Amino acid sequence: MASESENTTFYFVPHLVDQVFDLYRCKAESNSLTKEERGQFFYDLSILLGQELVLRSLHLLDDHNFSFFHAKNNRYVCVVEISKGTEYFRLIPGVNFCKCEFFQCHVLQLPRGILYQDVPSGQPGILEDWSEESRVSYTCQHILALRLHQFLKHTGRKTTEKILKKEDIKELQTDVFRD
């Protein structure tokens, strides 16, 4: 059973992470974040979430494709697919949920494979290469990478937008939570 201090920590961490993003949002939106401010931003996130999680999220920004699926007249209702090769994870921006093994085991604290046996497993032992400090977390690298992608306005060849019918968006959203 989690201690009272762990429960308190998990209650405040999401709010503190939001505050860090909010603190730097104006400068990021105007592309005026200095190198020092950017470094401080990543340092602040590392203090709250762990350096390993932040670094792995940045790695996803560099190496994975981000596809944004949204309806023609509503860009705010969307699903994002983070992919590389045959491995992909679908997320809903603003929702702290992912089907990855890390989220299942280290955020939800469930036994490995209990929720989603069909999740792309990536490499064998995917969870074992995380440090002991990362074994309990508020979020996963996929969700943080998406937040960073949106925050930093990451664009380029690895970012695509696709307009879908409203029904197709709804189906993708449902699929995010489907067992």
C-alpha positions in Angstrom: 0.0 0.0 0.0 1.3 3.4 -0.9 2.4 5.7 1.9 0.7 9.0 2.6 3.7 10.9 1.2 3.6 8.9 -2.0 -0.1 9.7 -2.4 0.5 13.4 -1.7 3.4 13.4 -4.3 1.2 11.8 -7.0 -1.5 14.3 -6.3 0.8 17.3 -6.7 3.1 16.1 -9.5 0.5 16.5 -12.3 -0.2 20.1 -11.2 3.5 20.9 -10.9 4.2 19.5 -14.3 1.4 21.7 -15.7 2.9 24.7 -14.0 6.3 24.1 -15.5 4.7 24.0 -19.0 2.7 27.1 -18.2 5.7 29.0 -17.0 7.5 28.7 -20.3 4.5 28.6 -22.6 4.4 32.2 -23.7 8.0 32.3 -24.7 7.8 28.9 -26.4 4.7 30.1 -28.4 6.6 33.1 -29.6 9.8 31.1 -30.3 11.8 33.2 -27.9 12.9 30.6 -25.5 16.6 31.1 -24.9 19.0 28.2 -24.7 19.3 28.8 -20.9 15.5 28.9 -20.5 15.1 25.7 -22.6 17.7 24.0 -20.4 16.0 25.2 -17.2 12.6 23.9 -18.6 14.1 20.4 -19.2 15.8 20.5 -15.9 12.6 21.4 -14.1 10.8 18.5 -15.9 13.6 16.2 -15.0 13.4 17.1 -11.3 9.6 16.3 -11.3 9.5 13.3 -13.7 13.1 12.0 -13.6 15.9 12.6 -16.1 15.5 9.2 -17.7 11.9 9.8 -18.7 12.6 13.3 -20.1 15.6 12.0 -22.1 13.6 9.1 -23.5 10.8 11.5 -24.5 13.2 13.7 -26.3 14.6 10.6 -28.1 11.1 9.9 -29.3 10.8 13.4 -30.7 13.9 12.9 -32.7 13.3 9.3 -33.9 9.6 8.8 -34.2 6.8 10.0 -36.5 3.9 12.0 -35.1 0.7 11.8 -37.0 -2.2 14.0 -35.9 -5.6 12.8 -36.9 -8.4 15.4 -36.6 -11.8 16.3 -38.1 -12.0 18.9 -40.8 -13.7 21.6 -38.7 -12.3 20.7 -35.3 -8.5 20.5 -34.8 -9.0 20.2 -31.0 -10.6 16.8 -31.2 -7.8 14.6 -32.3 -5.8 11.4 -31.9 -2.1 11.3 -32.2 -0.1 8.3 -33.4 3.5 8.1 -32.4 5.2 5.5 -34.6 8.5 4.0 -35.8 8.4 1.1 -38.2 5.6 -1.3 -37.1 5.5 0.0 -33.5 2.9 2.6 -32.8 1.1 4.2 -29.8 -2.1 6.2 -30.1 -2.8 9.0 -27.6 -5.4 11.6 -27.0 -3.8 15.0 -26.2 -4.5 16.1 -22.7 -5.3 12.5 -21.5 -2.8 10.8 -19.3 -3.2 7.3 -20.7 -1.1 5.0 -22.9 -1.2 1.3 -23.8 2.6 1.0 -23.5 4.1 -1.5 -21.0 5.7 1.3 -19.1 2.4 3.0 -18.4 0.7 -0.3 -17.5 3.5 -1.4 -15.1 5.0 1.8 -13.7 2.2 4.3 -13.8 -0.9 2.1 -13.2 1.3 -0.4 -11.2 -0.3 -3.4 -12.8 1.4 -6.8 -13.5 3.0 -6.9 -17.0 0.6 -7.9 -19.8 -2.5 -7.9 -17.7 -4.4 -5.2 -19.7 -3.1 -5.3 -23.2 -1.6 -8.5 -24.4 -1.7 -7.3 -28.0 0.5 -4.2 -27.3 3.5 -4.0 -29.6 6.2 -5.4 -27.3 9.2 -3.8 -29.0 12.3 -5.4 -27.8 12.4 -8.2 -25.2 12.9 -6.9 -21.7 11.7 -3.4 -22.5 10.9 -2.6 -18.9 14.1 -4.0 -17.4 16.3 -1.3 -19.0 14.6 1.4 -16.9 16.4 2.5 -13.7 15.0 1.8 -10.3 14.1 5.4 -9.8 11.8 5.2 -12.9 9.8 2.2 -11.6 7.0 4.5 -10.3 5.9 7.3 -12.5 3.1 9.8 -13.2 3.3 9.4 -16.9 5.1 7.6 -19.7 7.6 8.7 -22.4 5.0 8.7 -25.1 2.6 11.1 -23.3 5.5 13.4 -22.3 6.9 13.3 -25.9 3.5 14.4 -27.2 3.3 17.2 -24.7 6.8 18.3 -25.7 6.0 18.0 -29.4 3.0 20.3 -29.0 4.8 22.7 -26.6 7.9 23.1 -28.8 5.8 23.2 -32.0 7.9 20.4 -33.5 7.4 20.4 -37.2 9.2 18.8 -40.2 9.2 15.6 -42.1 8.3 13.4 -39.1 5.1 15.3 -38.3 2.0 14.8 -40.4 -1.6 15.9 -40.1 -4.5 13.9 -41.5 -8.1 15.1 -41.8 -10.6 12.3 -41.1 -14.4 12.0 -40.9 -15.8 12.6 -37.5 -16.8 9.0 -37.2 -13.3 7.8 -38.0 -11.9 10.1 -35.3 -14.4 8.7 -32.8 -13.3 5.2 -33.8 -9.6 6.1 -33.3 -10.5 7.6 -29.9 -12.3 4.4 -28.9 -9.4 2.3 -30.0 -7.1 4.2 -27.6 -8.9 2.5 -24.7 -10.0 -0.7 -26.3 -8.7 -3.9 -24.7 
